[in-house]
Amino acid sequence: MEVNEDRLNSFMGKMIGDVGAAMSASLMLLGDKLGLYKALAKGGPMDSAALAKATGTAERYVREWLSA
């Protein structure tokens, strides 16, 4: 069976995009449940330490969430 490289590359690009979107959706849900978005809306721009303090969460995990 011959593999069509163009179709394979197109499929792989779509699959990677879909996986990235799924990961972003879970991070959005996490940010909502932890109150990260509300804290940012209320307090304006802040770094990971300030956001963690405002929400009562661990700074390291907030830093990772922000970088994503």
Backbone as numpy.savetxt, mean C-alpha at the origin, in Angstrom:
# Nx Ny Nz CAx CAy CAz Cx Cy Cz
4.34 -27.15 -28.99 3.50 -25.98 -28.99 4.39 -24.74 -28.99
4.09 -23.83 -29.86 4.88 -22.60 -29.99 4.29 -21.52 -29.08
5.17 -20.82 -28.36 4.73 -19.78 -27.44 4.78 -18.44 -28.16
3.68 -17.71 -28.10 3.61 -16.36 -28.67 4.17 -15.40 -27.63
5.38 -14.90 -27.87 6.07 -14.04 -26.90 5.30 -12.75 -26.61
4.69 -12.16 -27.61 3.94 -10.92 -27.40 2.75 -11.14 -26.48
2.01 -12.22 -26.71 0.85 -12.52 -25.86 1.29 -12.87 -24.44
2.39 -13.61 -24.31 2.91 -13.97 -23.00 3.33 -12.73 -22.22
4.06 -11.81 -22.87 4.49 -10.58 -22.21 3.30 -9.71 -21.82
2.30 -9.66 -22.67 1.09 -8.90 -22.35 0.38 -9.49 -21.13
0.27 -10.81 -21.09 -0.36 -11.48 -19.96 0.42 -11.24 -18.67
1.74 -11.36 -18.73 2.57 -11.17 -17.55 2.45 -9.73 -17.03
2.42 -8.77 -17.93 2.26 -7.37 -17.52 0.94 -7.14 -16.81
-0.13 -7.72 -17.34 -1.45 -7.58 -16.72 -1.47 -8.27 -15.36
-0.88 -9.45 -15.28 -0.88 -10.19 -14.02 -0.12 -9.43 -12.94
1.02 -8.87 -13.27 1.81 -8.11 -12.30 1.06 -6.87 -11.85
0.38 -6.21 -12.78 -0.43 -5.05 -12.43 -1.57 -5.41 -11.49
-2.22 -6.54 -11.74 -3.33 -6.99 -10.89 -2.84 -7.36 -9.49
-1.69 -8.00 -9.40 -1.13 -8.35 -8.08 -0.79 -7.08 -7.31
-0.21 -6.11 -7.98 0.11 -4.84 -7.33 -1.13 -4.12 -6.83
-2.19 -4.15 -7.63 -3.45 -3.52 -7.22 -4.05 -4.23 -6.00
-3.97 -5.55 -5.97 -4.50 -6.30 -4.83 -3.72 -5.98 -3.55
-2.43 -5.83 -3.68 -1.62 -5.49 -2.51 -1.94 -4.08 -2.03
-2.15 -3.16 -2.94 -2.49 -1.79 -2.56 -3.84 -1.73 -1.87
-4.78 -2.53 -2.33 -6.11 -2.54 -1.72 -6.04 -2.99 -0.27
-5.23 -3.99 0.01 -5.12 -4.45 1.40 -4.44 -3.40 2.27
-3.48 -2.66 1.72 -2.84 -1.60 2.49 -3.80 -0.44 2.75
-4.68 -0.16 1.79 -5.68 0.88 1.99 -6.65 0.48 3.10
-7.07 -0.76 3.10 -7.96 -1.25 4.14 -7.28 -1.18 5.52
-6.04 -1.57 5.57 -5.28 -1.52 6.82 -5.17 -0.08 7.33
-4.85 0.85 6.44 -4.74 2.25 6.83 -6.05 2.81 7.33
-7.14 2.38 6.74 -8.46 2.83 7.18 -8.79 2.26 8.56
-8.59 0.97 8.75 -8.92 0.32 10.02 -8.07 0.83 11.18
-6.83 1.20 10.92 -5.95 1.70 11.97 -6.11 3.20 12.21
-6.89 3.87 11.38 -7.11 5.30 11.54 -5.98 6.16 11.01
-5.14 5.58 10.17 -4.00 6.34 9.65 -4.46 7.48 8.73
-5.43 7.21 7.89 -5.92 8.25 6.98 -6.60 9.38 7.75
-7.39 9.04 8.76 -8.06 10.06 9.57 -7.06 10.93 10.30
-6.02 10.31 10.83 -4.99 11.07 11.55 -4.25 12.01 10.60
-3.97 11.55 9.38 -3.30 12.41 8.40 -4.22 13.55 7.96
-5.50 13.27 7.80 -6.45 14.31 7.40 -6.59 15.36 8.49
-6.58 14.91 9.74 -6.75 15.83 10.87 -5.47 16.61 11.15
-4.33 15.93 11.14 -3.07 16.55 11.55 -2.22 17.09 10.43
-2.58 16.81 9.18 -1.76 17.26 8.07 -0.54 16.37 7.89
0.40 16.80 7.07 1.60 16.00 6.82 2.37 15.71 8.10
2.79 14.47 8.26 3.60 14.09 9.42 4.48 12.90 9.07
5.54 12.75 9.82 6.43 11.61 9.59 5.88 10.38 10.30
6.57 9.26 10.12 6.09 7.99 10.66 6.01 8.00 12.18
6.94 8.67 12.86 6.91 8.72 14.33 5.69 9.49 14.82
5.41 10.61 14.21 4.25 11.42 14.63 2.94 10.69 14.32
2.87 10.04 13.17 1.65 9.31 12.81 1.44 8.12 13.73
2.50 7.43 14.08 2.38 6.30 15.00 1.92 6.77 16.37
2.46 7.90 16.83 2.05 8.43 18.12 0.58 8.86 18.10
0.15 9.47 17.01 -1.23 9.95 16.89 -2.23 8.80 16.83
-1.81 7.65 16.35 -2.73 6.52 16.18 -2.50 5.39 17.17
-1.45 5.50 17.98 -1.16 4.45 18.94 -0.69 3.15 18.29
0.05 3.30 17.21 0.57 2.14 16.49 2.09 2.13 16.55
2.69 1.04 16.11 4.15 0.90 16.11 4.76 1.71 14.97
5.75 2.51 15.29 6.37 3.39 14.30 6.97 2.63 13.12
7.60 1.51 13.38 8.22 0.75 12.29 7.18 0.32 11.26
6.05 -0.17 11.73 5.02 -0.63 10.80 4.38 0.54 10.06
4.22 1.66 10.74 3.69 2.85 10.07 4.67 3.31 8.99
5.96 3.26 9.29 6.98 3.64 8.30 6.89 2.76 7.06
6.74 1.44 7.27 6.59 0.52 6.15 5.33 0.82 5.35
4.23 1.10 6.05 2.96 1.40 5.39 3.11 2.68 4.56
3.74 3.69 5.12 3.94 4.95 4.39 4.81 4.75 3.15
5.81 3.92 3.25 6.70 3.72 2.09 6.03 2.94 0.97
4.99 2.19 1.32 4.27 1.43 0.28 3.34 2.36 -0.45
